[in-house]
Amino acid sequence: MLRTLFRPVGPAELKLIASSGFSAFPPRLPEQPIFYPVLNEEYAREIAQRWNVPESGSGYVTRFAVDEVFVSQFPMQTVGAHRHQELWVPADKLDEFNKHIVGKIEVIATFTSEGQ
């Protein structure tokens, strides 16, 4: 079975995703020990609009599918309201995580500082 996940990203991360052929997320930076895909689109849109747009002028919501058995090893965290749910994937497991993505990473929403 597959699990659909979402990831809000800024333009720099989206460029790196595109360079992989929309098949993988880029490695985390040293100060980023956790990769956190989110469990619902509403939360991903909220992050893209409230965090990515002010930080970099645009934000994107990506959607992708991952093998559900594989992702079940990562703890689900609620980090605020009930809908603020994400998985916490250690940075050193991201390469393995990427290998379990099924299909392509899709951009399903775009937000800019101009509100488009």
C-alpha positions in Angstrom: 0.0 0.0 0.0 1.0 3.6 -0.6 0.9 6.6 1.7 0.4 10.0 0.2 2.5 12.7 1.9 3.0 16.4 1.3 6.0 18.7 1.6 6.0 22.5 1.5 9.2 23.8 -0.1 10.7 27.1 -1.2 12.2 27.8 -4.6 15.7 26.6 -3.7 14.5 23.2 -2.6 12.1 22.9 -5.6 15.0 23.5 -7.9 16.9 20.7 -6.3 13.9 18.4 -6.5 13.5 19.3 -10.2 17.2 18.5 -10.8 16.5 15.0 -9.6 13.7 14.6 -12.2 11.1 15.1 -9.5 12.1 11.7 -7.9 14.0 12.7 -4.7 14.3 15.3 -2.0 17.7 16.9 -1.5 20.0 16.1 1.4 19.4 18.1 4.6 21.8 20.8 5.6 23.9 20.2 8.7 21.6 22.3 10.9 18.6 20.4 9.7 18.6 17.0 11.4 15.0 16.1 10.5 13.2 15.8 7.2 9.5 16.3 7.9 6.9 15.5 5.3 3.4 16.4 6.4 0.3 14.2 6.5 -2.3 16.5 5.0 -2.5 19.1 2.2 -4.1 21.8 4.4 -1.1 21.9 6.7 1.4 21.9 3.8 -0.5 24.9 2.2 -0.3 26.7 5.5 3.4 26.2 5.8 4.1 27.2 2.2 2.0 30.4 2.6 3.1 31.4 6.1 6.7 30.4 6.1 8.1 29.9 2.6 6.6 32.9 0.9 7.8 35.4 3.6 11.2 33.8 3.6 11.9 33.5 -0.1 9.0 35.1 -2.0 7.3 31.9 -3.1 6.2 28.6 -1.6 5.2 25.3 -3.2 3.2 22.3 -2.0 4.5 19.0 -3.3 2.6 15.7 -3.1 4.2 12.2 -3.4 3.5 8.6 -2.5 5.7 6.4 -0.4 5.6 2.7 0.5 3.4 2.7 3.7 5.2 -0.2 5.3 8.5 1.7 5.0 7.2 5.0 6.4 5.5 3.4 9.3 8.9 3.2 11.1 8.9 7.0 11.4 7.0 8.6 14.3 4.1 10.8 13.6 4.2 14.1 15.5 1.5 16.6 16.1 3.1 20.0 16.4 0.3 22.4 17.2 -3.3 22.1 16.1 -4.7 18.6 15.4 -4.1 19.0 11.6 -0.4 19.9 12.2 0.8 16.3 11.7 4.2 15.4 10.2 6.6 12.5 10.1 10.0 12.9 11.6 12.6 11.3 9.3 16.2 11.5 10.5 18.4 13.2 7.9 20.6 10.2 7.7 17.6 8.1 6.5 16.6 10.5 3.7 18.4 8.6 0.9 16.6 5.4 1.9 13.3 7.4 2.2 13.8 8.7 -1.4 14.3 5.2 -2.6 10.8 4.3 -1.4 9.0 7.2 -3.2 6.7 5.7 -5.8 6.2 7.7 -8.9 7.1 11.4 -9.2 7.0 14.3 -6.7 4.3 16.6 -8.0 3.9 20.4 -7.4 0.2 20.8 -6.6 0.1 24.4 -5.3 2.1 27.6 -5.8 2.1 30.7 -3.6 3.9 34.0 -4.1 4.2 37.3 -2.3 2.0 38.7 -5.0 -0.7 36.3 -4.0 -0.9 34.3 -7.2 
